[in-house]
Amino acid sequence: MSKRDYRAQRTCLGCGAREEQARLIRLVVGAQGDLKIDRSAEARGGYLHVARACWQAFLRRKSLHRAFRAEVSKDAKEELIRELMKRYGE
């Protein structure tokens, strides 16, 4: 594969499958420990598929420290899922 054909790959925090970065939702941890959907932030981030099954798996995960280098509360994850449902209607 030439550099021209290269597509960045990221791992979904819900299901663990690898996917092209452009097909995933990018998440970052805000200053108060909340999760935000933000494709352009220069902060440490993680990715999720646009699928309810991945969102539910993401909620069940106990530690996301490796992805965000910060602990994320269950309340912050639940608030993010509500925001995803509003935006993506899944």
N, CA, C and O atoms as a GROMACS GRO file, in nm:
protein
  360
    1MET      N    1   0.085  -0.118   0.000
    1MET     CA    2   0.000   0.000   0.000
    1MET      C    3   0.090   0.124   0.000
    1MET      O    4   0.180   0.135   0.083
    2SER      N    5   0.066   0.215  -0.090
    2SER     CA    6   0.145   0.337  -0.095
    2SER      C    7   0.094   0.436   0.009
    2SER      O    8  -0.016   0.421   0.062
    3LYS      N    9   0.175   0.536   0.038
    3LYS     CA   10   0.134   0.638   0.135
    3LYS      C   11   0.006   0.708   0.092
    3LYS      O   12  -0.074   0.750   0.176
    4ARG      N   13  -0.013   0.720  -0.035
    4ARG     CA   14  -0.130   0.789  -0.087
    4ARG      C   15  -0.259   0.712  -0.053
    4ARG      O   16  -0.364   0.774  -0.032
    5ASP      N   17  -0.252   0.579  -0.048
    5ASP     CA   18  -0.368   0.496  -0.019
    5ASP      C   19  -0.388   0.471   0.130
    5ASP      O   20  -0.486   0.406   0.168
    6TYR      N   21  -0.300   0.521   0.214
    6TYR     CA   22  -0.307   0.495   0.358
    6TYR      C   23  -0.427   0.563   0.422
    6TYR      O   24  -0.455   0.680   0.394
    7ARG      N   25  -0.496   0.491   0.507
    7ARG     CA   26  -0.608   0.545   0.586
    7ARG      C   27  -0.578   0.515   0.732
    7ARG      O   28  -0.556   0.399   0.767
    8ALA      N   29  -0.578   0.616   0.817
    8ALA     CA   30  -0.550   0.598   0.960
    8ALA      C   31  -0.652   0.503   1.022
    8ALA      O   32  -0.772   0.514   0.994
    9GLN      N   33  -0.606   0.411   1.104
    9GLN     CA   34  -0.691   0.314   1.171
    9GLN      C   35  -0.694   0.346   1.321
    9GLN      O   36  -0.592   0.383   1.379
   10ARG      N   37  -0.810   0.330   1.382
   10ARG     CA   38  -0.825   0.348   1.526
   10ARG      C   39  -0.908   0.233   1.580
   10ARG      O   40  -0.976   0.164   1.504
   11THR      N   41  -0.901   0.212   1.711
   11THR     CA   42  -0.973   0.104   1.777
   11THR      C   43  -1.094   0.160   1.850
   11THR      O   44  -1.082   0.258   1.923
   12CYS      N   45  -1.209   0.098   1.830
   12CYS     CA   46  -1.333   0.138   1.898
   12CYS      C   47  -1.322   0.102   2.046
   12CYS      O   48  -1.284  -0.010   2.080
   13LEU      N   49  -1.356   0.196   2.134
   13LEU     CA   50  -1.352   0.173   2.278
   13LEU      C   51  -1.467   0.085   2.326
   13LEU      O   52  -1.467   0.039   2.440
   14GLY      N   53  -1.563   0.060   2.240
   14GLY     CA   54  -1.674  -0.027   2.276
   14GLY      C   55  -1.647  -0.171   2.239
   14GLY      O   56  -1.637  -0.257   2.326
   15CYS      N   57  -1.635  -0.198   2.109
   15CYS     CA   58  -1.623  -0.337   2.062
   15CYS      C   59  -1.478  -0.382   2.046
   15CYS      O   60  -1.451  -0.502   2.041
   16GLY      N   61  -1.384  -0.288   2.037
   16GLY     CA   62  -1.244  -0.324   2.022
   16GLY      C   63  -1.200  -0.350   1.878
   16GLY      O   64  -1.084  -0.384   1.855
   17ALA      N   65  -1.291  -0.334   1.782
   17ALA     CA   66  -1.257  -0.356   1.641
   17ALA      C   67  -1.184  -0.234   1.584
   17ALA      O   68  -1.208  -0.121   1.626
   18ARG      N   69  -1.096  -0.260   1.488
   18ARG     CA   70  -1.024  -0.150   1.422
   18ARG      C   71  -1.105  -0.104   1.302
   18ARG      O   72  -1.170  -0.183   1.233
   19GLU      N   73  -1.100   0.027   1.277
   19GLU     CA   74  -1.180   0.088   1.170
   19GLU      C   75  -1.106   0.212   1.121
   19GLU      O   76  -1.020   0.265   1.192
   20GLU      N   77  -1.140   0.257   1.001
   20GLU     CA   78  -1.083   0.382   0.952
   20GLU      C   79  -1.123   0.495   1.047
   20GLU      O   80  -1.238   0.502   1.090
   21GLN      N   81  -1.030   0.581   1.078
   21GLN     CA   82  -1.053   0.690   1.172
   21GLN      C   83  -1.172   0.777   1.131
   21GLN      O   84  -1.247   0.822   1.217
   22ALA      N   85  -1.189   0.802   1.004
   22ALA     CA   86  -1.296   0.888   0.956
   22ALA      C   87  -1.435   0.831   0.982
   22ALA      O   88  -1.533   0.906   0.982
   23ARG      N   89  -1.446   0.701   1.004
   23ARG     CA   90  -1.576   0.638   1.026
   23ARG      C   91  -1.615   0.629   1.174
   23ARG      O   92  -1.722   0.577   1.207
   24LEU      N   93  -1.529   0.678   1.262
   24LEU     CA   94  -1.552   0.668   1.405
   24LEU      C   95  -1.580   0.806   1.466
   24LEU      O   96  -1.545   0.909   1.409
   25ILE      N   97  -1.644   0.806   1.582
   25ILE     CA   98  -1.670   0.928   1.659
   25ILE      C   99  -1.553   0.948   1.753
   25ILE      O  100  -1.514   0.855   1.824
   26ARG      N  101  -1.495   1.068   1.755
   26ARG     CA  102  -1.382   1.095   1.843
   26ARG      C  103  -1.431   1.157   1.973
   26ARG      O  104  -1.513   1.249   1.973
   27LEU      N  105  -1.381   1.105   2.085
   27LEU     CA  106  -1.415   1.153   2.218
   27LEU      C  107  -1.292   1.208   2.287
   27LEU      O  108  -1.182   1.158   2.269
   28VAL      N  109  -1.311   1.313   2.366
   28VAL     CA  110  -1.204   1.366   2.449
   28VAL      C  111  -1.259   1.392   2.589
   28VAL      O  112  -1.380   1.409   2.608
   29VAL      N  113  -1.169   1.393   2.688
   29VAL     CA  114  -1.208   1.422   2.825
   29VAL      C  115  -1.190   1.572   2.848
   29VAL      O  116  -1.084   1.628   2.823
   30GLY      N  117  -1.298   1.636   2.898
   30GLY     CA  118  -1.294   1.778   2.927
   30GLY      C  119  -1.224   1.807   3.059
   30GLY      O  120  -1.181   1.715   3.129
   31ALA      N  121  -1.212   1.933   3.093
   31ALA     CA  122  -1.143   1.977   3.214
   31ALA      C  123  -1.208   1.925   3.341
   31ALA      O  124  -1.138   1.900   3.440
   32GLN      N  125  -1.340   1.909   3.342
   32GLN     CA  126  -1.411   1.862   3.460
   32GLN      C  127  -1.430   1.710   3.460
   32GLN      O  128  -1.506   1.657   3.541
   33GLY      N  129  -1.363   1.640   3.372
   33GLY     CA  130  -1.375   1.495   3.364
   33GLY      C  131  -1.493   1.447   3.282
   33GLY      O  132  -1.523   1.328   3.281
   34ASP      N  133  -1.559   1.539   3.213
   34ASP     CA  134  -1.672   1.501   3.128
   34ASP      C  135  -1.620   1.459   2.990
   34ASP      O  136  -1.509   1.496   2.951
   35LEU      N  137  -1.699   1.382   2.920
   35LEU     CA  138  -1.663   1.337   2.786
   35LEU      C  139  -1.732   1.424   2.682
   35LEU      O  140  -1.849   1.459   2.697
   36LYS      N  141  -1.658   1.459   2.578
   36LYS     CA  142  -1.712   1.544   2.472
   36LYS      C  143  -1.683   1.480   2.337
   36LYS      O  144  -1.583   1.410   2.319
   37ILE      N  145  -1.773   1.504   2.243
   37ILE     CA  146  -1.752   1.463   2.104
   37ILE      C  147  -1.679   1.580   2.038
   37ILE      O  148  -1.733   1.690   2.028
   38ASP      N  149  -1.556   1.556   1.994
   38ASP     CA  150  -1.477   1.664   1.938
   38ASP      C  151  -1.371   1.608   1.845
   38ASP      O  152  -1.272   1.550   1.891
   39ARG      N  153  -1.390   1.624   1.718
   39ARG     CA  154  -1.296   1.572   1.619
   39ARG      C  155  -1.169   1.656   1.609
   39ARG      O  156  -1.065   1.605   1.567
   40SER      N  157  -1.175   1.783   1.646
   40SER     CA  158  -1.061   1.871   1.622
   40SER      C  159  -0.978   1.904   1.745
   40SER      O  160  -0.877   1.973   1.733
   41ALA      N  161  -1.016   1.857   1.864
   41ALA     CA  162  -0.941   1.889   1.986
   41ALA      C  163  -0.801   1.828   1.981
   41ALA      O  164  -0.781   1.721   1.925
   42GLU      N  165  -0.708   1.897   2.039
   42GLU     CA  166  -0.571   1.848   2.043
   42GLU      C  167  -0.544   1.774   2.173
   42GLU      O  168  -0.428   1.760   2.214
   43ALA      N  169  -0.648   1.727   2.237
   43ALA     CA  170  -0.636   1.653   2.362
   43ALA      C  171  -0.628   1.504   2.333
   43ALA      O  172  -0.654   1.459   2.221
   44ARG      N  173  -0.591   1.428   2.433
   44ARG     CA  174  -0.589   1.282   2.424
   44ARG      C  175  -0.732   1.234   2.399
   44ARG      O  176  -0.825   1.280   2.465
   45GLY      N  177  -0.751   1.144   2.306
   45GLY     CA  178  -0.886   1.103   2.271
   45GLY      C  179  -0.901   0.954   2.250
   45GLY      O  180  -0.804   0.878   2.252
   46GLY      N  181  -1.026   0.914   2.231
   46GLY     CA  182  -1.061   0.776   2.202
   46GLY      C  183  -1.170   0.778   2.095
   46GLY      O  184  -1.220   0.884   2.058
   47TYR      N  185  -1.207   0.660   2.045
   47TYR     CA  186  -1.301   0.652   1.933
   47TYR      C  187  -1.410   0.549   1.959
   47TYR      O  188  -1.387   0.449   2.028
   48LEU      N  189  -1.528   0.574   1.904
   48LEU     CA  190  -1.642   0.482   1.912
   48LEU      C  191  -1.708   0.471   1.775
   48LEU      O  192  -1.711   0.567   1.699
   49HIS      N  193  -1.760   0.352   1.744
   49HIS     CA  194  -1.844   0.336   1.626
   49HIS      C  195  -1.977   0.408   1.648
   49HIS      O  196  -2.015   0.436   1.762
   50VAL      N  197  -2.046   0.436   1.541
   50VAL     CA  198  -2.180   0.495   1.548
   50VAL      C  199  -2.280   0.379   1.555
   50VAL      O  200  -2.359   0.359   1.463
   51ALA      N  201  -2.275   0.303   1.664
   51ALA     CA  202  -2.362   0.187   1.681
   51ALA      C  203  -2.397   0.171   1.828
   51ALA      O  204  -2.310   0.177   1.915
   52ARG      N  205  -2.523   0.151   1.856
   52ARG     CA  206  -2.571   0.138   1.994
   52ARG      C  207  -2.500   0.025   2.068
   52ARG      O  208  -2.472   0.038   2.187
   53ALA      N  209  -2.470  -0.085   2.002
   53ALA     CA  210  -2.403  -0.198   2.067
   53ALA      C  211  -2.265  -0.156   2.119
   53ALA      O  212  -2.224  -0.197   2.228
   54CYS      N  213  -2.194  -0.075   2.043
   54CYS     CA  214  -2.063  -0.026   2.086
   54CYS      C  215  -2.078   0.071   2.203
   54CYS      O  216  -1.996   0.071   2.295
   55TRP      N  217  -2.183   0.154   2.200
   55TRP     CA  218  -2.205   0.249   2.309
   55TRP      C  219  -2.232   0.174   2.439
   55TRP      O  220  -2.181   0.212   2.544
   56GLN      N  221  -2.313   0.068   2.432
   56GLN     CA  222  -2.346  -0.010   2.552
   56GLN      C  223  -2.221  -0.082   2.605
   56GLN      O  224  -2.201  -0.088   2.727
   57ALA      N  225  -2.138  -0.135   2.518
   57ALA     CA  226  -2.014  -0.199   2.559
   57ALA      C  227  -1.921  -0.097   2.623
   57ALA      O  228  -1.853  -0.128   2.721
   58PHE      N  229  -1.918   0.024   2.569
   58PHE     CA  230  -1.838   0.132   2.625
   58PHE      C  231  -1.882   0.165   2.768
   58PHE      O  232  -1.798   0.189   2.855
   59LEU      N  233  -2.013   0.165   2.792
   59LEU     CA  234  -2.065   0.191   2.926
   59LEU      C  235  -2.019   0.085   3.026
   59LEU      O  236  -1.991   0.118   3.142
   60ARG      N  237  -2.011  -0.039   2.983
   60ARG     CA  238  -1.975  -0.150   3.073
   60ARG      C  239  -1.826  -0.154   3.105
   60ARG      O  240  -1.788  -0.213   3.206
   61ARG      N  241  -1.744  -0.093   3.024
   61ARG     CA  242  -1.598  -0.097   3.048
   61ARG      C  243  -1.565  -0.025   3.177
   61ARG      O  244  -1.614   0.085   3.203
   62LYS      N  245  -1.481  -0.088   3.256
   62LYS     CA  246  -1.448  -0.030   3.386
   62LYS      C  247  -1.338   0.075   3.377
   62LYS      O  248  -1.347   0.179   3.441
   63SER      N  249  -1.236   0.050   3.298
   63SER     CA  250  -1.125   0.143   3.293
   63SER      C  251  -1.099   0.190   3.151
   63SER      O  252  -1.090   0.110   3.057
   64LEU      N  253  -1.088   0.320   3.137
   64LEU     CA  254  -1.054   0.379   3.007
   64LEU      C  255  -0.924   0.458   3.021
   64LEU      O  256  -0.891   0.542   2.937
   65HIS      N  257  -0.850   0.430   3.128
   65HIS     CA  258  -0.728   0.505   3.157
   65HIS      C  259  -0.627   0.496   3.043
   65HIS      O  260  -0.557   0.593   3.015
   66ARG      N  261  -0.619   0.383   2.978
   66ARG     CA  262  -0.523   0.366   2.869
   66ARG      C  263  -0.556   0.458   2.751
   66ARG      O  264  -0.465   0.513   2.689
   67ALA      N  265  -0.683   0.475   2.721
   67ALA     CA  266  -0.722   0.560   2.608
   67ALA      C  267  -0.709   0.708   2.641
   67ALA      O  268  -0.654   0.785   2.561
   68PHE      N  269  -0.758   0.748   2.757
   68PHE     CA  270  -0.765   0.890   2.789
   68PHE      C  271  -0.656   0.938   2.885
   68PHE      O  272  -0.635   1.058   2.902
   69ARG      N  273  -0.587   0.844   2.949
   69ARG     CA  274  -0.489   0.875   3.054
   69ARG      C  275  -0.554   0.953   3.167
   69ARG      O  276  -0.492   1.039   3.230
   70ALA      N  277  -0.680   0.922   3.191
   70ALA     CA  278  -0.758   0.980   3.301
   70ALA      C  279  -0.876   0.886   3.325
   70ALA      O  280  -0.926   0.825   3.231
   71GLU      N  281  -0.919   0.876   3.449
   71GLU     CA  282  -1.036   0.793   3.477
   71GLU      C  283  -1.162   0.871   3.440
   71GLU      O  284  -1.168   0.993   3.456
   72VAL      N  285  -1.261   0.800   3.391
   72VAL     CA  286  -1.387   0.861   3.348
   72VAL      C  287  -1.498   0.797   3.430
   72VAL      O  288  -1.508   0.675   3.438
   73SER      N  289  -1.582   0.882   3.491
   73SER     CA  290  -1.690   0.830   3.576
   73SER      C  291  -1.802   0.768   3.493
   73SER      O  292  -1.818   0.798   3.374
   74LYS      N  293  -1.878   0.682   3.557
   74LYS     CA  294  -1.993   0.620   3.490
   74LYS      C  295  -2.096   0.727   3.451
   74LYS      O  296  -2.157   0.718   3.345
   75ASP      N  297  -2.113   0.828   3.536
   75ASP     CA  298  -2.206   0.938   3.505
   75ASP      C  299  -2.164   1.011   3.376
   75ASP      O  300  -2.248   1.044   3.293
   76ALA      N  301  -2.034   1.035   3.362
   76ALA     CA  302  -1.984   1.102   3.240
   76ALA      C  303  -2.009   1.016   3.117
   76ALA      O  304  -2.045   1.068   3.012
   77LYS      N  305  -1.991   0.884   3.131
   77LYS     CA  306  -2.017   0.794   3.018
   77LYS      C  307  -2.165   0.792   2.982
   77LYS      O  308  -2.201   0.792   2.865
   78GLU      N  309  -2.251   0.788   3.083
   78GLU     CA  310  -2.396   0.787   3.058
   78GLU      C  311  -2.442   0.916   2.991
   78GLU      O  312  -2.526   0.913   2.902
   79GLU      N  313  -2.388   1.029   3.034
   79GLU     CA  314  -2.421   1.158   2.972
   79GLU      C  315  -2.377   1.160   2.825
   79GLU      O  316  -2.448   1.212   2.739
   80LEU      N  317  -2.261   1.104   2.797
   80LEU     CA  318  -2.213   1.096   2.659
   80LEU      C  319  -2.308   1.012   2.575
   80LEU      O  320  -2.339   1.049   2.462
   81ILE      N  321  -2.354   0.899   2.626
   81ILE     CA  322  -2.445   0.813   2.551
   81ILE      C  323  -2.574   0.887   2.519
   81ILE      O  324  -2.627   0.873   2.409
   82ARG      N  325  -2.626   0.966   2.615
   82ARG     CA  326  -2.747   1.046   2.587
   82ARG      C  327  -2.720   1.145   2.474
   82ARG      O  328  -2.805   1.163   2.387
   83GLU      N  329  -2.604   1.208   2.475
   83GLU     CA  330  -2.567   1.303   2.368
   83GLU      C  331  -2.556   1.231   2.233
   83GLU      O  332  -2.600   1.283   2.131
   84LEU      N  333  -2.496   1.113   2.233
   84LEU     CA  334  -2.483   1.035   2.109
   84LEU      C  335  -2.620   0.998   2.054
   84LEU      O  336  -2.642   1.004   1.932
   85MET      N  337  -2.713   0.961   2.141
   85MET     CA  338  -2.848   0.925   2.096
   85MET      C  339  -2.919   1.044   2.035
   85MET      O  340  -2.991   1.029   1.936
   86LYS      N  341  -2.898   1.163   2.091
   86LYS     CA  342  -2.958   1.284   2.034
   86LYS      C  343  -2.899   1.314   1.898
   86LYS      O  344  -2.971   1.346   1.803
   87ARG      N  345  -2.766   1.305   1.886
   87ARG     CA  346  -2.699   1.342   1.762
   87ARG      C  347  -2.717   1.241   1.650
   87ARG      O  348  -2.738   1.278   1.535
   88TYR      N  349  -2.708   1.113   1.685
   88TYR     CA  350  -2.704   1.010   1.582
   88TYR      C  351  -2.832   0.929   1.573
   88TYR      O  352  -2.848   0.848   1.481
   89GLY      N  353  -2.925   0.948   1.666
   89GLY     CA  354  -3.055   0.885   1.659
   89GLY      C  355  -3.054   0.733   1.660
   89GLY      O  356  -3.151   0.671   1.617
   90GLU      N  357  -2.950   0.674   1.707
   90GLU     CA  358  -2.941   0.527   1.712
   90GLU      C  359  -3.024   0.475   1.824
   90GLU      O  360  -3.031   0.354   1.845
   0.00000   0.00000   0.00000
